Amino acid sequence: MSKLTTALTALLSYVTACALILMLLHVVAHAISRHFFNAPIYGTNEIVSFWYLPIIALLGIPAAQLKGEHIAVTLVIDRLGEASARILRTFGAALGFALSAGFAWFGLAKAIEYTASKATAGVTDIVTWPVYYLVPLVFAGLALLYLLAIGQLWHLVPGQAPAVTPDAELTELTDLGAPAAGAGHGSTEHPQRPEGGGGRA
């Protein structure tokens, strides 16, 4: 499972990086051609908006899920026991699955609709209907990832389950703060003043 995850993450990152580089080269070439030769590349804005940007934005969603890099607020989970935290994480993954499945279904319906009408970019003749299929593909894959996460939480599928204990950094900070908190209750030594009137000869 870890090898498959690594391969999928590398593939998504590679495709996204290629799309980003192509977009940058395309925009720079368009700007140079328009400024120096007064001959802008036809449909640059439409290609960027309807092809490059959707690929870059959508493929980053499952890649972040595979890497576990989505933003997570763990203020509640960090204070729960292992069983309660697992149940709460399962609920979150189930909600993510439901939303992803809904987006995939709606996206597929719209992609079929745009395919039937042979959708193009605005008033241009640049074909855009194929890119709409990226929405159901990405969110169907994301729904599958959420199902796998639920299975890993309950040890139904092999792989490392998401952590249900406090973050390592939080634990480390707590451990570092413990001696400091106890330091105020311990005895502190102060320099003693010499007795017997030290100023006299």
C-alpha positions in Angstrom: 0.0 0.0 0.0 2.8 2.4 0.8 4.5 1.8 -2.5 1.2 2.4 -4.4 0.7 5.6 -2.4 4.2 6.8 -3.2 3.7 6.0 -6.9 0.4 7.8 -7.1 1.7 10.8 -5.2 4.7 11.0 -7.5 2.5 10.7 -10.6 0.1 13.5 -9.5 3.0 15.8 -8.5 4.7 15.2 -11.8 1.6 15.9 -13.9 0.9 19.0 -11.9 4.4 20.3 -12.2 4.4 19.7 -15.9 1.1 21.6 -16.3 2.5 24.5 -14.2 5.7 24.7 -16.2 3.7 24.6 -19.5 1.4 27.3 -18.3 4.3 29.6 -17.4 6.1 29.0 -20.7 2.8 29.6 -22.6 2.1 32.9 -20.8 5.6 34.1 -21.2 5.6 33.3 -24.9 2.3 35.0 -25.3 3.5 38.2 -23.6 6.7 38.3 -25.7 4.9 37.7 -28.9 2.3 40.3 -28.1 4.8 42.9 -27.0 7.5 42.6 -29.6 5.7 41.2 -32.6 2.1 42.5 -32.0 1.0 38.9 -32.5 -0.5 37.4 -29.3 -1.0 33.6 -29.2 -4.6 32.9 -29.9 -6.7 31.7 -27.0 -4.0 32.0 -24.3 -6.4 33.3 -21.6 -9.0 30.6 -22.4 -6.4 27.8 -22.4 -5.0 29.0 -19.1 -8.4 29.3 -17.5 -10.0 26.1 -18.9 -7.1 23.7 -19.1 -4.0 24.6 -17.1 -5.6 26.0 -13.9 -8.1 23.2 -13.4 -5.4 20.5 -13.8 -3.1 22.3 -11.3 -5.9 22.9 -8.8 -7.7 19.6 -9.0 -4.8 17.2 -9.0 -3.4 18.9 -5.9 -6.4 17.8 -3.8 -5.8 14.0 -3.9 -2.1 14.6 -3.8 -2.5 16.5 -0.5 -4.8 13.7 0.8 -2.2 11.1 0.0 0.5 13.0 1.8 -1.7 13.9 4.7 -1.1 17.6 4.1 -4.6 18.9 4.3 -5.2 21.5 7.0 -6.4 19.8 10.2 -7.5 21.3 13.5 -6.9 18.8 16.3 -7.8 20.8 19.3 -10.6 18.4 20.2 -9.1 15.1 19.0 -5.8 15.7 20.9 -7.8 15.8 24.2 -9.8 12.6 23.5 -8.9 9.0 24.2 -7.8 6.7 21.5 -11.3 5.1 20.9 -13.1 8.4 20.9 -10.6 10.0 18.6 -10.9 7.1 16.2 -14.7 7.5 16.1 -14.4 11.2 15.4 -11.8 10.7 12.7 -14.1 8.0 11.1 -17.0 10.5 11.1 -14.8 13.1 9.4 -13.6 10.6 6.8 -17.2 9.5 6.2 -18.3 13.1 5.7 -15.4 13.6 3.3 -16.4 10.5 1.4 -20.0 11.7 1.1 -19.0 15.2 -0.2 -16.5 13.8 -2.6 -19.0 11.2 -4.0 -21.5 14.0 -4.4 -19.1 16.2 -6.3 -18.1 13.3 -8.5 -21.7 12.5 -9.4 -22.5 16.2 -10.1 -19.3 16.6 -12.0 -20.0 13.6 -14.2 -23.5 14.8 -15.0 -22.1 18.2 -16.1 -19.3 16.6 -18.0 -21.8 14.5 -20.0 -23.9 17.6 -20.6 -20.9 19.6 -21.9 -19.8 16.7 -24.0 -23.2 16.6 -25.7 -23.0 20.3 -26.5 -19.3 20.2 -27.5 -18.5 23.0 -25.1 -15.8 25.5 -26.0 -14.1 28.3 -24.2 -16.3 31.4 -24.3 -16.7 32.7 -27.8 -13.6 30.9 -29.1 -13.5 27.5 -30.8 -11.1 26.1 -28.3 -12.5 22.7 -27.1 -13.0 22.5 -23.3 -15.4 19.6 -22.7 -12.8 16.9 -22.1 -11.3 18.7 -19.1 -14.7 18.6 -17.3 -14.2 14.8 -16.8 -11.3 15.7 -14.5 -13.8 16.7 -11.8 -15.5 13.3 -11.4 -12.2 11.4 -11.8 -10.5 13.5 -9.1 -13.4 13.4 -6.6 -14.1 9.7 -7.2 -10.5 9.0 -6.4 -10.7 11.2 -3.3 -13.8 9.3 -2.2 -11.9 6.1 -2.5 -9.0 7.5 -0.4 -11.5 8.4 2.3 -12.8 4.8 2.3 -9.3 3.5 2.6 -8.6 5.9 5.5 -11.7 4.5 7.3 -10.5 1.0 6.7 -7.0 1.8 8.0 -8.5 3.4 11.1 -10.3 0.2 12.0 -7.5 -2.0 10.7 -9.7 -3.5 7.9 -7.1 -2.8 5.2 -3.3 -2.8 5.5 -1.5 0.4 5.9 -0.7 3.0 8.5 -3.8 4.5 10.0 -4.0 8.3 10.6 -2.7 9.2 14.0 -5.2 9.2 16.8 -2.8 10.5 19.5 -1.6 14.1 20.1 0.9 15.4 17.6 4.5 14.7 18.3 5.3 18.4 18.4 2.6 19.1 21.0 3.8 16.2 23.1 7.4 17.4 22.9 6.3 20.9 23.9 4.3 19.5 26.8 7.3 17.5 28.0 9.6 20.5 27.8 7.1 22.7 29.7 6.8 20.2 32.6 10.1 21.0 34.3 9.5 24.7 33.9 6.1 24.4 35.5 7.5 22.5 38.4 10.4 24.8 38.9 8.2 27.4 40.7 7.3 24.9 43.4 10.8 23.8 44.2 13.3 25.4 46.5 15.4 28.2 45.1 18.7 29.2 46.6 19.6 32.8 47.3 23.0 34.2 48.2 23.2 34.6 51.9 24.4 37.9 53.3 27.5 37.7 55.4 26.9 38.0 59.1 28.8 40.0 61.5 28.8 43.5 59.8 31.2 43.0 56.9 32.1 46.7 56.8 34.0 46.9 60.1 37.7 46.4 60.5 
